[in-house]
Amino acid sequence: MTYKLSKITEHIGIDFQGDDITIDGIHTLSEATSTQLSFFTDSKFISQLATTKAGAILIDEKHAALLPSGTIALITDEAYLKLALASKFFAHKHETASEEPTVGEGCDIDKYVSFGKNVTIGDNVTLLAGCYVGDNVTIGSGTLLHPNVTLYNYTQIGSDCIIHSGTVIGCDGYGFAHTKLGEHVKIYQNGNVVVEDNVEIGANCTIDRAVFGTTYIRKGTKLDNLIQIGHNCDVGEHTLCAAQVGLAGSTTLGRNVVMGGQSASAGHLEIGAFTTIAGKGGVTKSLEGGKTYAGFPAIDHKMWLRMQAKMAGLIKRKK
C-alpha cells in the first residue's frame, strides 16, 4: 500500500510544504526510510532528528529546524494523535477470503483448520482442529499447534515450536492516542510477531504484534500458561516465564531471564541477561543482568528479604 503524502495529510488535517512524495509505511525516527512517515513526541529521542532518513515527520514547530534538509516537517502540536490517524492507511485489510497454503512434506493438518492467503508451512507440521492461520503467515518445520491456536497476519513461527490451545499470536497491541477532549483514537498495529525456533508457548497466552517493526520471542524460550507479551517486546533467547507474567510494550529481556509467576514489567525497560525476577515482582526500571530481584518495585532479592525481616520485627515489637 502506497499513498501520496498529500492524501495522508489531507485526511489527518495538516498542511505541508515540499514535494508530494509517496509514503509506504510508518516507522520510528531511527528506522524510517525516505518513503516512510515518522513522528517526534519525546525529547529523549532529540538526537535522532538530525540523522533520521524519514521522508516526512510529524513534529512540533519548536523542533522542526533540527530535521535534515531532505525531510519534510509536518507541523503539529498533536503528533501522536496525527500518527494514530495516519496509521489507519497502512492497516492490514481483513477479509474472509482464503486459499490453500503451500505445505511441505509429512504434515498432519486437521480439516477444521482455517487459512488466510499466502500461508507457507514447512515439513512435518501438525495443526489440530480449530486453528486459524492468517494471511502471509509462515510456520517452520516440525512445529505443533494444539487446538484453537490463532496466528494473525504476517506472524512468523520458527521450527520445532509447540504452541498450546487458546494462544493468540499477532493480536493488536494496546495503543491509543488521546484527543484534547479525552477521546481515545486507535493506533493501528502494523508490525508483526516473530517466534524463533524451539519455543514453547503455553495455553491462553497473548503475544501482541508490533506497532511497526517486530515483536520477538527468541529461540529456546519457554512460556507458561496465561502470559501477556505487549507490542514491540523482545524476549531474549532461552527465557523462562511462569504463569501470569506480563510484559508491557517495548520491554527487552536479555537471554536466560527467569520471571516467576505473576511478575511483570513496566514498558520501555531493559532487563539484563541471566536475571531472575521472583514471583509477583514488579519491575519499574531497567535492571542489571546476572542478579535476582524481588518485590514491588523490584529490588535486590537479599535487600528485599532484609526489609521483610525488619518489618516483621517492627510488627512484633508493637504487639
Secondary structure per residue as TSV (DSSP state, phi and psi in degrees):
chain	resnum	aa	ss	phi	psi
A	1	M	-	360.0	125.6
A	2	T	-	-131.0	147.9
A	3	Y	E	-141.0	148.0
A	4	K	E	-68.8	141.9
A	5	L	H	-57.2	-35.5
A	6	S	H	-61.5	-35.6
A	7	K	H	-68.4	-41.6
A	8	I	H	-65.2	-47.7
A	9	T	H	-66.7	-33.8
A	10	E	H	-62.8	-41.6
A	11	H	H	-67.0	-38.3
A	12	I	H	-94.3	-0.6
A	13	G	T	79.1	46.4
A	14	I	-	-131.3	137.4
A	15	D	-	-94.4	149.5
A	16	F	-	-145.9	160.5
A	17	Q	-	-120.1	134.6
A	18	G	S	138.5	-174.8
A	19	D	-	-68.4	144.9
A	20	D	-	-85.1	76.5
A	21	I	-	-75.5	163.9
A	22	T	E	-91.9	132.4
A	23	I	E	-113.4	130.7
A	24	D	-	-117.5	7.7
A	25	G	E	172.3	-179.1
A	26	I	E	-128.1	139.2
A	27	H	-	-153.0	175.6
A	28	T	-	-70.6	166.1
A	29	L	T	-55.8	-41.5
A	30	S	T	-78.8	-21.8
A	31	E	T	-107.6	-17.7
A	32	A	-	-65.9	146.5
A	33	T	-	-103.8	-179.5
A	34	S	T	-68.8	-10.9
A	35	T	T	-108.9	17.4
A	36	Q	E	-122.6	154.5
A	37	L	E	-94.5	142.5
A	38	S	E	-134.5	-172.8
A	39	F	E	-153.2	156.2
A	40	F	-	-132.8	115.9
A	41	T	-	-133.1	-4.6
A	42	D	-	-136.2	123.9
A	43	S	G	-64.2	-17.3
A	44	K	G	-69.6	-12.5
A	45	F	G	-104.2	15.9
A	46	I	G	-62.6	-30.7
A	47	S	G	-66.7	-19.3
A	48	Q	G	-84.2	-10.8
A	49	L	T	-64.2	-41.3
A	50	A	T	-70.3	-22.0
A	51	T	T	-111.7	-2.3
A	52	T	-	-63.0	147.8
A	53	K	-	-106.8	9.7
A	54	A	-	-60.2	144.7
A	55	G	S	-70.8	-36.1
A	56	A	E	-150.4	149.3
A	57	I	E	-135.9	132.4
A	58	L	E	-77.6	118.4
A	59	I	E	-155.4	152.2
A	60	D	-	-77.4	159.3
A	61	E	G	-62.6	-33.2
A	62	K	G	-59.3	-37.2
A	63	H	G	-103.1	-2.6
A	64	A	G	-60.3	-33.3
A	65	A	G	-66.0	-14.1
A	66	L	G	-83.9	-6.1
A	67	L	S	-78.0	153.2
A	68	P	-	-61.6	157.1
A	69	S	T	-62.4	-28.2
A	70	G	T	-86.4	-1.8
A	71	T	S	-99.7	132.0
A	72	I	E	-83.9	126.8
A	73	A	E	-88.5	123.9
A	74	L	E	-104.5	98.8
A	75	I	E	-76.8	126.7
A	76	T	-	-161.2	149.9
A	77	D	S	-97.5	9.0
A	78	E	-	-132.7	56.4
A	79	A	H	-59.8	-39.6
A	80	Y	H	-68.6	-39.6
A	81	L	H	-65.2	-43.4
A	82	K	H	-65.1	-35.1
A	83	L	H	-58.5	-45.5
A	84	A	H	-59.6	-44.0
A	85	L	H	-65.0	-39.7
A	86	A	H	-71.7	-28.8
A	87	S	H	-62.1	-25.5
A	88	K	G	-63.6	-28.7
A	89	F	G	-59.2	-31.0
A	90	F	G	-108.6	13.0
A	91	A	-	-69.6	142.9
A	92	H	-	-65.3	134.7
A	93	K	-	-82.1	114.4
A	94	H	-	-87.3	134.7
A	95	E	-	-151.1	164.1
A	96	T	S	-85.9	-7.2
A	97	A	-	-59.9	143.3
A	98	S	-	-142.4	167.4
A	99	E	-	-152.4	161.5
A	100	E	-	-64.0	134.6
A	101	P	-	-75.0	163.3
A	102	T	E	-84.3	118.5
A	103	V	E	-121.2	134.0
A	104	G	-	-77.1	-169.1
A	105	E	T	-82.1	149.6
A	106	G	T	72.6	20.4
A	107	C	-	-84.1	152.1
A	108	D	E	-126.3	103.5
A	109	I	E	-120.9	119.6
A	110	D	-	-63.6	149.0
A	111	K	T	-68.0	-15.8
A	112	Y	T	-99.2	25.3
A	113	V	-	-92.1	136.4
A	114	S	E	-108.7	142.9
A	115	F	E	-125.5	146.5
A	116	G	-	-85.1	-146.2
A	117	K	S	-106.3	151.0
A	118	N	S	60.0	45.6
A	119	V	-	-93.2	137.0
A	120	T	E	-123.9	128.2
A	121	I	E	-125.1	132.9
A	122	G	-	-76.4	-163.0
A	123	D	T	-82.7	150.0
A	124	N	T	56.4	38.0
A	125	V	-	-91.7	140.2
A	126	T	E	-118.5	123.0
A	127	L	E	-122.2	115.9
A	128	L	-	-90.6	172.7
A	129	A	T	-57.6	141.6
A	130	G	T	87.5	-0.2
A	131	C	-	-72.8	148.9
A	132	Y	E	-123.1	128.0
A	133	V	E	-120.4	110.9
A	134	G	-	-80.5	-175.3
A	135	D	T	-59.6	139.1
A	136	N	T	60.4	28.5
A	137	V	-	-87.4	144.6
A	138	T	E	-122.5	140.6
A	139	I	E	-128.6	124.3
A	140	G	-	-76.7	166.2
A	141	S	T	-62.7	144.7
A	142	G	T	78.1	8.1
A	143	T	-	-86.8	146.7
A	144	L	E	-122.2	125.5
A	145	L	E	-111.6	118.6
A	146	H	-	-73.1	171.8
A	147	P	T	-56.4	143.3
A	148	N	T	64.9	32.8
A	149	V	-	-85.1	139.7
A	150	T	E	-118.6	125.5
A	151	L	E	-115.8	110.9
A	152	Y	-	-70.9	170.7
A	153	N	T	-54.6	143.6
A	154	Y	T	67.6	6.8
A	155	T	-	-66.4	142.3
A	156	Q	E	-121.2	121.9
A	157	I	E	-111.5	131.4
A	158	G	-	-77.8	-167.8
A	159	S	T	-86.3	150.6
A	160	D	T	57.5	38.8
A	161	C	-	-96.4	156.6
A	162	I	E	-127.8	124.6
A	163	I	E	-125.7	123.1
A	164	H	-	-90.0	169.1
A	165	S	T	-57.3	142.0
A	166	G	T	82.3	-3.7
A	167	T	-	-75.5	141.8
A	168	V	E	-121.8	122.7
A	169	I	E	-120.7	125.9
A	170	G	E	98.7	9.4
A	171	C	E	-67.9	163.1
A	172	D	-	-64.0	140.1
A	173	G	-	-72.7	167.0
A	174	Y	-	-90.2	84.1
A	175	G	-	-131.0	121.6
A	176	F	E	-142.8	142.3
A	177	A	E	-100.1	160.2
A	178	H	E	-125.7	133.0
A	179	T	-	-77.3	170.3
A	180	K	T	-66.6	-15.7
A	181	L	T	-95.4	5.3
A	182	G	S	83.6	15.1
A	183	E	-	-82.6	152.2
A	184	H	E	-108.9	122.7
A	185	V	E	-111.9	125.9
A	186	K	E	-65.3	133.1
A	187	I	-	-95.4	112.7
A	188	Y	-	-68.3	132.7
A	189	Q	-	-91.3	102.9
A	190	N	-	-108.2	12.6
A	191	G	-	-91.0	-151.5
A	192	N	E	-149.7	-173.4
A	193	V	E	-123.6	136.3
A	194	V	E	-119.4	120.2
A	195	V	E	-106.6	118.0
A	196	E	-	-80.7	-173.0
A	197	D	T	-69.1	152.9
A	198	N	T	59.4	36.9
A	199	V	-	-100.3	139.7
A	200	E	E	-119.5	130.9
A	201	I	E	-123.7	126.2
A	202	G	-	-72.5	-172.2
A	203	A	T	-77.1	145.1
A	204	N	T	56.8	41.0
A	205	C	-	-94.9	156.2
A	206	T	E	-130.9	128.9
A	207	I	E	-124.5	113.7
A	208	D	E	-79.1	141.8
A	209	R	-	-68.2	158.8
A	210	A	-	-73.0	153.3
A	211	V	S	-59.5	-53.3
A	212	F	S	-146.4	155.1
A	213	G	S	86.6	-144.5
A	214	T	E	-141.5	139.1
A	215	T	E	-89.1	128.5
A	216	Y	E	-113.4	135.5
A	217	I	E	-116.6	105.8
A	218	R	-	-77.1	166.2
A	219	K	T	-58.1	144.6
A	220	G	T	78.6	0.0
A	221	T	-	-74.0	146.2
A	222	K	E	-128.1	117.8
A	223	L	E	-109.1	133.8
A	224	D	-	-75.8	-171.9
A	225	N	S	-73.6	157.9
A	226	L	S	57.7	52.3
A	227	I	-	-116.8	140.4
A	228	Q	E	-115.2	121.5
A	229	I	E	-113.2	117.6
A	230	G	-	-76.1	171.8
A	231	H	T	-64.8	143.8
A	232	N	T	65.3	17.2
A	233	C	-	-72.4	156.9
A	234	D	E	-132.7	101.1
A	235	V	E	-93.2	117.0
A	236	G	-	-68.0	166.2
A	237	E	T	-57.1	139.8
A	238	H	T	60.0	30.6
A	239	T	-	-76.6	147.0
A	240	L	E	-119.9	126.1
A	241	C	E	-127.3	122.4
A	242	A	-	-80.9	174.1
A	243	A	T	-56.5	142.6
A	244	Q	T	68.2	22.7
A	245	V	-	-69.8	143.0
A	246	G	E	-132.6	129.6
A	247	L	E	-115.7	118.8
A	248	A	-	-71.4	163.7
A	249	G	T	-54.8	144.3
A	250	S	T	63.9	27.2
A	251	T	-	-81.2	136.4
A	252	T	E	-116.7	123.8
A	253	L	E	-107.6	132.5
A	254	G	-	-70.8	179.8
A	255	R	T	-69.7	151.2
A	256	N	T	57.8	33.7
A	257	V	-	-76.2	141.7
A	258	V	E	-119.7	124.9
A	259	M	E	-120.4	120.1
A	260	G	-	-72.1	168.1
A	261	G	T	-55.7	136.5
A	262	Q	T	63.5	15.6
A	263	S	-	-81.9	161.1
A	264	A	E	-158.0	165.5
A	265	S	E	-132.0	149.0
A	266	A	-	-73.3	170.7
A	267	G	S	-83.2	163.6
A	268	H	S	60.0	38.3
A	269	L	-	-118.3	160.5
A	270	E	E	-121.2	129.4
A	271	I	E	-112.9	119.3
A	272	G	-	-67.3	164.4
A	273	A	T	-60.8	147.8
A	274	F	T	59.0	35.3
A	275	T	-	-94.4	144.7
A	276	T	E	-117.8	130.0
A	277	I	E	-110.8	119.6
A	278	A	-	-67.1	160.3
A	279	G	T	-52.9	139.4
A	280	K	T	66.2	9.0
A	281	G	-	-67.7	141.0
A	282	G	E	-117.7	111.1
A	283	V	E	-89.0	117.1
A	284	T	-	-112.8	-5.4
A	285	K	S	-149.7	163.1
A	286	S	-	-61.1	144.2
A	287	L	B	-122.1	140.3
A	288	E	-	-67.9	142.4
A	289	G	S	-75.5	168.5
A	290	G	S	76.1	16.2
A	291	K	-	-130.9	167.5
A	292	T	E	-112.2	133.5
A	293	Y	E	-125.7	154.6
A	294	A	E	-150.6	163.6
A	295	G	T	86.5	178.6
A	296	F	T	-133.8	119.2
A	297	P	T	-67.7	151.2
A	298	A	T	-63.1	128.6
A	299	I	E	-132.2	173.8
A	300	D	E	-50.6	133.2
A	301	H	H	-59.3	-41.0
A	302	K	H	-65.9	-39.3
A	303	M	H	-63.7	-40.2
A	304	W	H	-62.3	-40.9
A	305	L	H	-63.3	-41.2
A	306	R	H	-64.2	-40.2
A	307	M	H	-61.8	-42.1
A	308	Q	H	-63.7	-40.0
A	309	A	H	-65.0	-41.1
A	310	K	H	-61.9	-46.1
A	311	M	H	-64.1	-41.0
A	312	A	H	-62.1	-38.6
A	313	G	H	-65.0	-41.9
A	314	L	H	-61.9	-41.5
A	315	I	H	-64.1	-41.0
A	316	K	H	-64.4	-39.5
A	317	R	H	-66.5	-36.7
A	318	K	H	-64.9	-33.6
A	319	K	-	-68.9	360.0
